[in-house]
Amino acid sequence: MFNESDKSYPIELVAEFLGVNSRTLYYYERFNLVVPMRRGRKRYYSREDISWLEYVRELMYDQGMNLRSIIVLIKRRDGVILTRCPQDVVNSFKNYLMKMDDVF
């Protein structure tokens, strides 16, 4: 679905890949769970963003965590959220934290 030459993906494609609708991604953005790039009014997600969102989705749907708990762990920068993560997700999380620092 994602080819190696592309560096960013539009919200519609990411929503379809994750099995959510675009509003869910807007909601995640509203709570600073993801910080997509913007070009004008369009949002574009990196591969790291997508890996991070896949993990968030897994925490919510497979592990039963609610969004509030995930946000609290992130804000505390708690290592708990990364205990069983693959390395690419850990890298995505670190990338996410750097973006968060830029936002605030």
N, C-alpha and C positions, 0 to 999 in steps of 0.2 A: 504494500500500500504506500509506503514511504520510500522514495528512492534516495540513493546516497548523495546525489548532487544537490538536492533541496536542503536548505538550512532552516526553513520555517514553513508553517502550514496554516491555512486559514481555519477559522473557528468551526466552520461547517464540517470540514474534513475531520478535524480532531474530535468533534462531538460524535460523528458517525463511528469513528474508530473506537472511541471509549464506550459507545452504547448509551450515551446520554444526549440530552438536547442542548442547544446553544444556551438556553436560559440557565441551565445548571452551571455551565462554565462562567457565565456572567455572575452568577451567585458566588462561585468560588473566588472570582476576582474581587467582588465586593468585600469579601472578608480577607483579602490579601493572601489567599491560599495559593494563588498563582498570579504571576505578573507577566502577561504576554507583551510582546513587542507591539508597537502600534505604528501604522503607516496611515496617517489621516485618521479616519474613524474606524478603520479595519484593524482587527486583532490577529496577530500571528503568533503561533506557538512553536518553540524550538523542540528538538528531539528530547532535550533534558526536561522541558516542561511536560511533555507527553509522558515520559517515564515516571516523573513525579506524580502526575495525575492518575496514572495507572495504579501506583502504589496507594495513593489516597483512596481511590475507589476500592481497592482490595481491603484496606483497613475498615472502610465503612461497610461494605457488603459481605465480605468474607469473615472478617474478624469481629464485626458487630460494634465498632466504635462509632460514636456520633461525631458530627462535624465540630461541635464545641470542644470535645475532648482532644481532637486532632489539633485544633487551633491552639489550645492551651499548651499542649506538648511542644508545638512549634515555637510559640512565644517564649517558653521557658528554655528553648533550645535543648530540650531533653533528649539524651541519647536513647531513651526507651523506644522512640519512634523508629529508630534505625537498627534495632537489635538483630532483626532477621532479614535485612535488606540486601539485595544483590549490590555489588559495587557500583553499577551504573546508577542505581537509585540513590545511593549515598552521595555520589557525585552530583546528581540532580538536586538533592536536598541542599547541598552546600552551595550550588549555583543559585537556588531559590533564596537562601539566606542572604547571599550577596545582593541579589535584586531587592530584597526586602530592606536591606540597609540603605540602598539608593533611594527607595521610595520615602523612607522616614527620615 
